[in-house]
Amino acid sequence: MKTPPSFLNLTKTQRRGIYWTLTLFLLAHLAVTFFPKGNPNTNATLVLDSITQQQLNALVASKQAVNKDTIYPINTNYITDFKAYQLGISMDAVYRIRAYRKSGKYINSEKTFQQLTQLSETEIAQIRPYLKWTKSILTKTQKLKKKRIKKELNAAIPKDLQLVYGIGEVFANRIISIRNQLGGFVIKDQINDVWGLSPETQQRLWEHFKLDSIPVIKKQNINSLTIAQLTQNYYVNTSLASKIVAIRTQKEHLTSWKDLIAIQQLDSVKKARLSLYLSFE
């Protein structure tokens, strides 16, 4: 009879098999030993979990009970078609509300709302919790805005001009100086000729001033003015006056600004300004 081979004499595969067998046996033993067997303590734990689960189920149920079409309080001045449908308000009533708002009025009481919707007392009572009024809007519409009285720009003094944000002493004196040289502003665009005055400041200026009183301008014939007389115009310097007279001498008579097209100084803006004071007849 052969003696069984020792463990060390086993092959590597055989030893590995023995290791796995022992490991599985040990795991099975541990599982049987420590697996819960339904003792009273375990039942108490299960009862506690059941109560917790019931509470969770109640929370889920209450959440699901909230209808996705829940009606929230709305401002009756801005009622939509869908909100009207939820509240049971007809589209004819919605059209009346919108026409009322379009006229510049706001619904500021339940009485007004009921008159527009033509709902009964019972119907109003049912939807009353969903109606609200915006007091801030009502306050704004009820306040009367004081109309600003604009002053005449051609009669303004430096102190008047300095009331405009962005116009200090320098700009005020500059505006008055140009106005005096022009004999008074004729058109609003002439305020653009004030050097350094930004468009934003000009806009604020016209919020405070108007140009209703304008001087009567008697246009001068460009064909009969000397260089010295031309330079008396705010928009004409000596160089420009000399060029105008030179071309006029060459052509003998000027008929329109097209005759002076060769003068680069005469851009469209300057021509528009000079047209206020000069003519060709």
Secondary structure by P-SEA (a helix, b strand, c coil): cccccccccccaaaaaaaaaaaaaaaaaaaaaaccccccaaaaaaaaaaaaaaaaaaaaaaaaaacccccccccccccccaaaaaaacccaaaaaaaaaaaaaccccccaaaaaaaacccaaaaaaacccccccaaaaaaaaccccbbbbccccccccccccccccccaaaaaaaaaaaaaaccccccccccccccccaaaaaaaaaccccccccccccccccccccccccccccccaaaaaaaaaaaaaaccccccccccccccccaaaaaaaaaccccc
